[in-house]
Amino acid sequence: MKLRLLVVLTVLSLSTFGQQLFQFRDYIHPEVTRNGNILMNGFAAGMNNPQFSPIDLNQDGTMDLLVFDRDGNSLLPFLTVGSAPNTHYEFAPEYVDSFPDDLRFIVKLVDYNCDGKMDIFYKVTNGIGVYRNTSTGNGLSFEWALGTDQFLKTQFANGQTSQVYVLELDMPVIDDVDGDGDIDILSFETNGVQVYFYQNVSANGCGLEFFLRQECWGGFREDPNNNGVEIDACIPGNAPPFEPENGAHAGSTILSLDLDNDGLEELVMGDISFPESSMLPNTGVADSAYVGSQVSNWAPDGNVPVNLYVFPAFYYMDVTFDGVPDLIAAPNIMPSKNLRQVWMYENSGTATNPTFTFSDSSFLQNTMIDMGEGAYPAFVDLNGDNLDDIILGNRGVWESGGNYSASLWYLKNTSANGNYSFEVVSENIATLSSSVPLSPIPTFADLDGDNDFDMIVGFEDGQLSYYENTGNIGTPTFTLVTNNFGGIDVGANASPELYDFDGDGDYDLLIGEKSGTVNYYENNNGTYTLVTDKFGGINTDFYGQFQGYAMPRMYEFNGKDQLMVGSEHTGIQQFDSASAIINQPSTTEAQFGNGNTSTTTTEETPFGAVKRTGRNQFLYRASELRAMGFTYGQVEKIAFNVTTSNTSNSLTNGVTIRFGNTDSTELNSFQTGLTDGYDNVMPITPGWNEINLQDPFIWDGESSLVIEICFSRNLPLVDNPVEVTDVGFNANAYGDITGWNSNTKNGCNMPYLTTSTLRPNTKITIRPITPPAGQILKGYRRMHADFSDLDNDGYPEVIIGSFGGGLVLMKGEAKDNISVEEVNPHLEATIYPNPTEGRFIVQLEDMEPADYKVFDINGRLQSEGTFEGQAEINLSHLANGIYILHVVQDQRSSYAKIIKR
């Protein structure tokens, strides 16, 4: 979740040649003018579901502001600058890298250890995680506060301990609830109708020791059918240990504050299905709250009730710089209002006897460009003044009834004398009507030969529109020519980029789409023909949900074209030259083995249907794969040559086919940690039997490949021999059928028996994937970027659009790739276990200090640390897959591939 430069590249990126990896270190804060007014934080990323907390970012003794946008898990830090009456917040994204990178869903900053520094409480699996603020005058820093525990724990009356339960949709109270000076916790229990009171029982009131004091704070229950509460519905008391269950709770937010100066905390509550808030007065005593009534549709100022379309959450902190906390309300879930949805009620009273006045519906938003949801920028010099302007699309602005409207803004570049500045000239440059699809993403080129820039716009429906520039230099006018350009439809969320990829003098198209892949259309005299819908094998779909939102952009640097691709969750990645990718084959097929003998035993064939269960593993050495032209890519299809003459035979209950990357060069046991690629019925016929994988497998380009075929509960018929080749090494491992030939056994768990050198002749089809040269930026959801050398220093600046609706501008520089051979001499390191289920040991030969970093296959830093001699590294919180470990000691270094399964 950080905007961070990638310093070390993964091993997978070493195939790039002479590639320039861009770095973006410094943030640019241009002067942005809209409607004649200068926006204080013009480019500040935008916000959809902001959560607010105070923190001293620069250690100057003044509280600044951290905004966490749960829609994208993005951090937006703001410094408090200026003197009264001109004190204001100033966007300071340079502090993002100082925060932990695993903050998710809920982030609240509270000082738990009484040192005056705001610590981090946030949502982790099954509970709450805590980072201690360890900042000094040297800068902002944090460390894990819970030792070896994975979440914050509480004690129960029976002496047992368990986690403090919080649902990821909720917003708990972490504050002094009982008036004794330390922080307590209020949170809904698993069924979401009663509030648990976790009382802080730490010595001296400073710590993280909690006791579940009451299981029904205030004596009320939330009605599961509406946003009302049932008074006197339960009796406060001790609760049993937490047991996870599937409750009826949908989501609630709560805030505690003293509204009537009686020393008791009232409760303000929001519900996931309602736009308004409720206030629950507390008429109990300090250690035993009692809620005897409910104020529905609560208006903090007595006049303007909170109304945010859905699920408001509340924050009580000073944002008007008068030392008195104010009240902020903002939506806690998407979809919701995405403009004028951050309401601020200014407090002219005191902290415990507030007098609220509704003063702002767009707190902070009104100081920045915020287009609602989504920001899709494109650089283009529209007015011919040799300064690249910005055309900015969005997904849409929420309107009444839950509808959205999209537009294209024109930000004129007015920079001069080394000072960056932009002016919003138009907020609907192409006059998009409310009937057009959402998510307009523009790209520009002179398509009609009249020496001005015409515009192609991709939309959420997957189609393209062509707008001809019919204006004059300096006064562009875009006129719709067709809303079905080229008859192109990529399915959803078309993100086009015009560029002459094949060097024939006309503009071709790369089009990213929602699934995460990139389409390449070649222009032949104005006719666009689809060449491939999987350009370069690029796929930005990180979670396997067909929601990668690939957004390609091109930039020329030193005469070489550079391909950058934005995405939903994987930031902005730089790939190899697009021209080089075009020259790659779309797929590569090769046959491994050309022997003409057949298997003679039921164990050696993967289709030994005479038995009820079976298991075979086949090994294909990396050297074999590379010799056949295979590169890092996606195995999509395999085939085996069956030599039987029985045309009606099959494995009656289907087969499971699994794949794995391994460092082994022969099979002397079964490999573990394999990934399913196919699980289905498979008819078997004489000749080559092709199997199109349901889940293609990524071969890492360096390891040997293991293919496992196993089956269970087969109706015994006859064997299906296959054509084999003696490869001269142990390449066909098969299982021991002894005690395993029954319908109750799982053939995929069959124990190993022995290995043969006879390996089935196999055809393998792989789709080359262009690995990213690096991930150059991340930090926001659905990042879209464009590049231009705005200051003419030879290096590109980058304008980044986020799904929060705003922009970020950064200064760039380029850096040559690093190859393993160029790094320091080899360091011997012992690593075990590998594969691992989460934790593994790194052991060196001596006790000298060493540093380690763990990257995923896309070059994202996942873990780092320092150790002496030996370290245990924990990847339990990461998804299964391949990771790269880099260890450095003195002038030596070591790379290793870690497989987490």
N, C-alpha and C positions, 0 to 999 in steps of 0.2 A: 504494500500500500504506500510505498515511498517513491517520490521522484528521485531516482538515484542513478548515478552513472555506473555502468558495468566496467570494472577494472580488469577482471580476469575472465577470459572466454572459456566456454566449455570445450571439451575435446571434440565435440561434434561440430564445432565451428571451424575446425582447422582445415576443412576442405576449401575454404575461401582463399582466393589468391590476390594479393595486393589490394585487398578490400580496405576501404577507409571506414573505420568505425567511428561514428560521430559521438561526441560527448557534449552535454549541455549542463553547465555548472551554475551559471549566474542567471538570476531572474531579472527580467526587465519590467519596470513599472512605468508604462507610457502614460502620458496625459491623455485621457479619453474625455471627449466632450459630447454631450447628448442634450439636445434641445437648448443649447446655449449654456448649459451648466457642466462644470468639470466634475466628473465622478471621482470621488476620493480613492476608490479601489477599483478602477476601471476593469482591469483584468485580474479577477480573483476567483475564478473557477465556477462560481455559481453554487447554489445549494437547493436541495429538494427536501430532505428530512433532517434538518440540522439539530444537533444537540449541543448545548452550551455549558461551558465550565470555565471558571477563573484559574489562571496560573501565571506565575512570574516567569516569562520566557527568557528574558535577558538578564535576570538576576540584579535588577536595579531597585528592587524593593517595592515596585508598583505592580499591581495585578493586571495582567494582560488577558487575552481571551483565546480559548481554544474552541473551535467549532468542529464537531465530528458529524459528518453527513453519513448516516447509516445506509443511505442509498448509494452504495459504492464503497462504503467503509473508508471514506476519504477524510484527511485531516486538513483543516484550514486554520492556521494560526494567525492571530492579529495582535500587533503590539499596540499598547497605549502610548500615544505620542502627543506632544503639544502641551501647552499650559492653558488653564481656564481663562476665558470661556471657550477656547478653541481646541480643547482636548478631544481626540477622536481615535478611532481604531484604524490601523494601517496594516494591510495584508503583508504577512511575513513568511512566505512558504519555505524560506531557508531553514526554518526550525523543524520542518517535518522529519528530516533524517534523524533527529535526536530522539524521536519517540519509538517505542517498540513497533515492530512491523506486523504484529498479529492481532491488532485491535479490531474487534468485530461487534456489530449489532448495538451494543450499549457501551458508552464510555462516560464515566462520571469521575471528576477529579475532586478528591476530598483529602484533607490532611488527617491521616489516622494515627500518626505517631507523634503528634504535637511538636514537630520541628519547624512549623511554619511553611512547609513545602507541600504543594498539592500532589498527592499520590494518585495512581490510576486504578480505578475499579472498572472492570469490563467483563463482557460475557464470554465464557468459555463453555465447552461441552459440559452439561449437567450442573453448571453453577457460575461462580464468579471467580475471576482471576484478579490478582493484585500485583502492581509494580510499585516499588518504593522509589520516591523521588530522591536521587542522590546528587542533585545538581550542586555545583560549587561556582566560584567566580570564574572558573575556566569554561563553564558552559552547562547546558541542560543535559541531564542523563538520568537513566532509570535502571533498576535491577529488580529481578523477580523477588517477591517478598514472602513467598510461601514455602521456601525450602524445597523439599522433595515432593510436596503435595501438588496436585494438578489443579486444585480449586480450593476456595475458602471453605473451611469446615466450621460446624457448630456442634455444641454438646447438647444432649437430650437429658431429660430428668432421670432416665434409667442408666445414665453413664455412657451410653453409646455416642458415637460421633458420626456425622454424615455431612454432606454438602449443604451449603445455603442455597436453596433452590430458587432459580430465576428462569423464566421462560424468555427466549430470545426476542419475542415480540413485546415484552413488558418493559416498563421503566420503573424500577424499584426506588424506594427511599433509602438513601445512605446519608444519614444526618443524625443529630442528637435528638432522638424522639422523646426520651424521658427526662430531659432537662438536667442531666448530671454531668454534662460537659464533654462526653465522649461520643463517638459515632455509633449509632445503632442501625439496624436494617429492618425495613418493612418490605415484604414481598408476598405476592399471592402464592398460595400453595398449588399443588399440582392440578387440582380441579378448578382453580381459578375463581373461587367464590369467597374464600376467607383469607384474611391477611395475617401472615405469620409475623410475630415480633421477635427478632433476634437481638437480644440485649447484649451490649458490650460489657464483658466482665473482666477486662484486662486490668492488670495491676497498674495503679496510678492513672487509670483512664486513658492510657496510650497504648494501643495494640490491636491485635486481631483475634482475640479470644471472645467467642460468642456463645450464648446460651439461649436455646429456644424457649423464651419465657412464656409466650402466649401463642396459641394456635388460632385465636380469633380476636385479634386486636380490635378494640372498639365495640365488640359484640354485634357486629353487622355482617351480613353476607351480601355479595353482589348477585343480583338476579341474573341467571344465565340467559334469560330471554330478552332482556333490555338493559338499559344503563341505569336502572334504579337499584336501590339497596333495600334489604329486609332488615328492619330494626329489631333488636333483641332476638336475633335468629340463632345465636350461638353464645356459648359461655366461654370466656377466655380461660385458658388452662394449659397444662403441659401437653405436648404432642408426642406421638410415637415416632420412632426413627423413620426418616424419609424412605418411601418405596416408590420408585418411578411407576407411573401408570398412564394410561390414555384417558386423560380427563376431558371435561367439556370446555375447559378454559380456552378462549379465543385470543385475548390480549387486553391488558389494561395498563394505563400509566397512572402513577400516583406521585404527588408532591406533598410534603409536610411543611407547614409554616404556621406561626402564631398570628392569627388575624385580629385578635381582640385583646392582646396584651395581658392575658391571664396565665401565661406560663405554660399553656397546653397547646399542643400541635394539632391544628386542623388538618384535614386531608382534602386535596384537590385531585379529582380523578377524571381520566378520559377513558373512553371505551372504543374498541377497534371498529365498531359498526356505527358510530354516531359522531356528528360534527361538533357537538357542544361538550361542556364540562359540567361536573357536579362538584359541589362543595359540601363536605361533611363536618359540621361543627363538633368540637370535642368538649364535652361538659363533664368529663370524668376527673380524675386526679392524676398526678404526675406519673405514677407507676402503674396506673390502670385506666387506660383511655375508655371513654364511653361516647359513642355516636348515637344521639337520640333523634336526629332528624337529618333531612337531606335538602339541600338547595339545588334544585335542578336548573339546567340552562343558566348556570352561574355567570353573572356579569361582575367581574372584579371591581369595576368602577361604579357599579349600580346602574349602568346605562347601556353599555355595549357588551353583550355576552360573547364569549368565545364561540366562533363558528368557522371551522376550518375544513369543512366538507367531510373529513373522516379522521378519527383517531388523534386528537390533540395530546401532546405531551407538554410539561410545564417545567420552567427553570426560574429560580429565584436568586438573582445576583445583581450586583451593581453594574449597569451598563451605561449610566448617564453621568458617571464620574463625580457623584456627590456624596459617596460613602454610604448610601442607603440602597438596599437591594430593590431591584425592579422585577416585574413579572414578565416572562416571555412565554409565549405559546407557539408551537410549531407542530406540523403533522409528523407522525412517527412511522408512517408506512406509505408505500406507493401502491396504486396510483392515488394521487391527492392533488389538491391545489399546488401549483408549482410557481406561482407568482403571487405576491401580496399575501403570503401564507405565514410570515413570521411576524406575529403580533406582539407589540410591546406596550405594557401598561406601566407608565412611569409612577414611581412612588414618591410622593411629597410628604409622607409621614415618617414613621420609623420602621425598623426591621420587624418589631413585634406589634406594631399598631399602624399598619400601612394605610395610606390613602392613595388609591390608584386612579390614574387618569389614562384613558386610552389615547396613545400619542402616535402610534406608528403601526401600519399593517405590513411594512416591508423592511423591518429592522435589518440593517447591513445590506440587504438586497438592493436598496435604493442608492447604494454607493458604488455599484458595479454593473457591468453588463451581465444580465441574467435573462436568458430567453425561454425560461421555463424548463422544459426537458430537452436535453441534447444541445450540442453546439458543434457544427460541422463547417470549419473554416476552409477557405481557399484563397491563396495569394494570387493577385492578378493586377496589373497596371491598367486600370480601366480608363483613366483620363490622360494617358500619354505623358505624364510628367516624370517618368523614370523612377517613380516610387511605387512599390507594390502595395496596393490596397487590399482590403479583406472583404470578401463576400461570405456571409455567415448564414448557414441554414440551421434549423432546429427540428427536433421531433415535433414539438408543438407546445402551445400555451393552453393550460387548462381553462375551460370556459364553463359556464353554468350548465348543469345537467351532466357533467362528466365528459363533455365533448372537448376536442382539441382543435386548434387551428395553427397552421405552420406558415412560415414566412422566410424571406431572404433579406438580410440586412446588408447595407453597403456602408463600410467603414473606410472613409477616405484617409489615406496616409498623408498627414500634414507635417511630418517630421522635418526638422531643420536644425542646422548647427550642432549635429550630434545628439539632439534631444528627440526622443521618440514621442510621437503624438498621433492620435487618430480622432476623426470626427464622424459621428453617426450622421450620414447624409440622408439615408432612406431606411425605413424599417419594413419596406415591401417593394424591393427594387423591380421585381418581375411581375408585380401586381398579382400574386397568387391568390386565387379565390378560395373561399372556405370549402369548396367542393373538391379541391385537389387532395391527393393523398398526403400523408404526413411524411416527415423526415426528408425534406429536400436536401440533397447533397450535390453541390455544383462542381463542375470542372470546365476549363476554358481553353479555347483554341480558335484560330481563324479558320472556320469551316467553309466559308463562302468566298474566300479570296479577296475581300475588300479591305484588308489591313486593319481590322479591329477584332476584338475578342467576342466570339459567339459563346453560347453556354449550353452545355448538356447537364441536365439535372436528373439524378436518380431519386426514386421515391420508395416509400415503405412497401408498396405493392409489387416491387421488383421490376417495374418498367422505367423507361427513360423518356424525358421530354426534351425537345430541341427548341431553344430560344435564340432567334437571330438578333444580333445587335444592329438595329436600324438607326441608331443615333449617330452623332458626330463625335470626333475626338474631344474628350472633356465632358461630354454629355451623353453617356451611354443610355440607350433605350432598348430593352429586351422585349421582343415580340414573339409570342408562341407560334411556332410553325407546325409542330406535331407533338402530341402527347403519347405517341407510340413509335419512338425513334428506332428505326431499323427492325421493327417487330421484335425487339429484344425484351425478354422477361426472364429474370434470373430467380424468380420465386418470391423473394422478400428482401427488403432493405438493400436496394441497389446502390452501390457506392462507386461511381464511375471515375476513371482517370484517363484523359486523352493524352496520347504520346505516340510518337512514331517508333514503335518497338522494333519493326523489321527493317527500318532504314530505307523505305521506298518512297519517302517524301510525303506521305499522307498520315493522318492521325488514326491510330488503332485505339482500342479500348481495353483497359483492364477494369473489371467490375467485381468488387467485393460483394458478398451477400451475407445474410443473417446466419447461415449455417457455419460460416467461418472460412469458406473456400473462396478462391478468386477465379473468375472467368476471363479468358482471353479471346477477344473478337478481333479478327484481322480485317482491315479496310482494303477492299479491292474496288477501286473506282467508285467509292460511295456505297458499296454494298458490304455490310458487316457480316462476316461468317464466323461462327463459333469454332475455334480451334480446339480448345479444351475448357472444361468446367472445373478443372483441378490444376490450375496453373502452378507449376513448380511444386506440386504436392502441398502447397501452403494450406494450413488449417489452424485457425486461431481459436477453435472450440476447445477450451481448456477443460471443461467439465463433462464433455461428451453428451451435451444436451442440444446440439445443433443451434447454439446461440453464441457463435464466435464473433459475429458482426465485423467481418474483415473489411478494412477501409484502406485501399492502397493509394500511395502517392509516390510520384517520381521526383528525383532531384538530380541535376547534373553537377558533378564535382570533378574538377580537373579533367574534363572531357569524358568522364565515365558516368553512365547512368546508375543511380542508386535507387533501390526499391525499398520503401518504408511502408509498413502495414500497421494500421491501428486496429484495435480490437475491443471486445467487451471486458475481458478480465486480464489479458496478458500484456497490457500496455502497448507501446509502440516498438515494433521490432524492425531491425534493418536486415535485409536479405542481400543475396548476391545480385550482381547485375541482372536486370530483367532481360537484357539481350542474351546473356549467357543462358538464362533459364529457358528462353524460347528455343534454343538449339538442343535442349535436352530431349530425349525420347519421352513420350508420355508414359509408357510402361516398358519394362524390359522383361522378356521371357527367356529362360534358359533351361536346358535339360541337363540334369546331373546323373551321369551314368548311361552307358550305351551297351551294357552287356545283354546277351540274348538268352540267358538261362533263366529258369523260373525257380521260385521257392519250392522246397520239397517237404517242409514240415509246417504244421499249423502254427508253431510259435514264430516262425520267421516272417510270415505274411501278416500285414496289418488287418487283413480281412479273413482271418481264420474262423470261418463261420461254423466249423464243426463243433466248437465249444460255446459255452454260454457267456463267458467273459473273456476279454483279451486286452493286452496292453503292450504296445511297442513304442520305442522312441528311436528317432533317426537323427544322426548328427551330420551337419554340413559345415565343413570347416570354413573359417573366414577367408582363407586364401582361395578356396574353391569359388566362393561367392564373388569375390572381387575379380578373379580371373575371368568370370563370365560377364563382367561389366556391371555388376550390382554395386550400387551406392546406397547410402543411408536412405531408407524408404519404407514403404508400406507394402507388406506381403498381402496380395489381394486374392490370389488363386493358386492352388496346387493341383497336381494330377499324377496318377499312378497308372501303369500299364498292366491291366489284368489279362492273364493268358488263359483263363478257363474258357471252356466252350459252353458252359451252362449260362444261358442268357436270362434265367429267371431267378438267379440267386441274389440275396441281399442280406444285410444284417437287419433283422426284423425290428429291433428296437433303436435303430440309429447308431450313430457314432459321435464321440466327442473328440475334437481335434484341438490340441493346445500347442502353444509356441513359447519359445524362450530364447534369450540371448545368453551365451555362456562363454567363459574363458577356456573351457575344456576343449581339448583337441581329440579326445576319444571318450567313449561311453563305457565306463566300468561300473556304473550304477545308474539308477534313475535320477534324472535331474528333477529338482523341485522348484516351486515358485513359478510355474508356467501360467500362461494367460490363455483363456478360452478364445478360440477364433471361429469355431463351428460346433453346433450341437443340434443335430437334426437327423432325420431319416436319410439314408443314402442308397439309392438303387445302384447295384453293381452290374456292369455289363462288360463283355470282352472289349479289349482295347483301352485307349486312354480314358480314364474316368476323371473328369474335371470337377473340382470342388471350389465353388465361389464362396469365400469366407463371409460369414455374417458379420464378424467383427475383425476387420483387417488388423494385422499385427505389424508393429514398427520394428524393423531390423535396424540396429544402431550403427551399421556400417563398419563395425570393427570386430564384433564378437562372432563366434561360431553360432550357427542357428540350430535349435533343437525343435523337431516336430514330433509331437506325441499323438498317437491314435489309440483310443481305448473305447470299449463298449461293454455293456452289461445286459443281463436278462434277454439274451439272444435265444431264439428258437433254433436249436442245432440243426444244421442242414449239411452242406459240404463246404470245404475250404475254397477260397478264391486265391489261387497262386498269382503272384505278381512277378514281373520281369525284374531281375536284380543284376547288380554288378559287384564284383569283389573289389572293394576300394582299398584294401590293404591295411585298414585300421579298424578298430572296434567302433562300428557306426550303427549297429542295429541291436539295441537292447530290448529284451523281451521279458515278460513276467512269468512267474512260477504259478502254473495252474493248479498245483497240488493244494487241495482244500479250498479252491476258489471257484470251482466249476459248478456254481449253483445260482439260482435266481435271487438269493438273498445277498450276494456279494456284489460290491461295486468294482467293476473291472479297472476303473481309473485309479483305484488304490491298491491294485494287485502288487505283491512284493516282487522285487527284482530276482531273476534267475541267472541269466548270463547274457553275453553279447556276441554277436556275429559280425564278421567283416562284410557279409553280403547285405548290401543296402538296396532297397527298391529304387529302380530308375524313377526319377522324379522330375516333373516340370514345375518350376516355380515362376510365378509372375509377380513382379514388384513394381510399384509406382515410385519413382524417385521423388524424394522430398528434399526441397532446398532448406537446409537448416538455417535458422537465423544466425547472422554473423554476431548478433548480440541483441539484447533488449536494452534500448537506449533510454527509455523513459517508462515509468509506470506511476500509479498513484491515484488514478480516478477510474470510474466506470465508463465504458464505451468511449475510449480515447480516440479522437480523430485529430490528425495533425497535417500541417503543410509547412513547407520549408522555403526560405528565401534569404539571400544575403542582403539584409536590410542596411547594414552599415558598410558594405563594400570592403570588408577586410579579408575576403576570400573564403570565409566559412559561413555556413547557413545558420540563421536563426530559425527557431521553431515556434509556431503558434499552435497551441494545444486546445482543443475543445473537449469538454467533459459533459457527461450526461446531466451534471448539475446545472447546465445551461450557460456556463460562462467560459472564459478563456484564460490561458496562462501563456506568457511570452518568455522565452529563454534564449540566451546567447549561446552559440555553438562553436565548437572547434572539432578538428578531426584528429584521429590518432590511428597509427598503423596497427594492424592485427598483431596479436602475440601468438606465437606457435609454441608448442611444448618444447621443441628443440631449442628455442631461443631462451627458454627459462633456465634457471640455475641448474647445476649438475644434480644428478639423481640422488634422492634420499631414500634409503631403505626403510620401509615401514611395513609392519605386520598388522593386518586388519582381520578381525574375526568377531562374530560370525558374519559371513557374507556369501549368500544372501542373508538378510536380517529381517526380523519382524518389527524392528523399530530401533533397538539399541545395538551399538557395536563398539568394539574397542579398537583404538589406534595405538600401537606400541612402537616406540623408537628404540634405537640401540643405546642411547645415552640419556641423561637427565637434563640436557640443555633445553632452554625454553624454545617452544615451537608454536607456530600459529596455524590454524586450520580454517578452511572455508568449505561449505557444502553448497553446490549449485544444482538446480534441476536442469533438465536437458535443454531448456530454453534460455539458460544463462542467468536465471534469477537466483540471487543469493538467498539461501534458506537458513543457514546456520553458520556461526563463526565463533572462534574462541582461541584462547591461549592455554597451553599445557606444558608440563615437563615430564618427559618420559612416556607417560601413558594417559590417555583420555578416553572417557566413555561419552559417546555422542548419541544423542537421542533424536531420532526422526519419527517418533511414534505419532506426532501430530500431522505428519505429511501423508499425502496419498501414496499408494503403492506405485512403484515405477523405478526408473533408473536415475541415479544422482551421481554427481562428480565430486569427489573429495580432493581438495588441494591442500597439501601440508608443506610448510616452509620452515626450515631450521637453518640459521646462519645463511650461507650462500647456496644451500641445497634445497631441492623441492621434489615432491612426489605427487603424481596424479593417480587416482584409483577410481574405478567404477563401482558404485555401491548399488546393490539391488535390494529394494525394500518390497516385501511381499506380504 
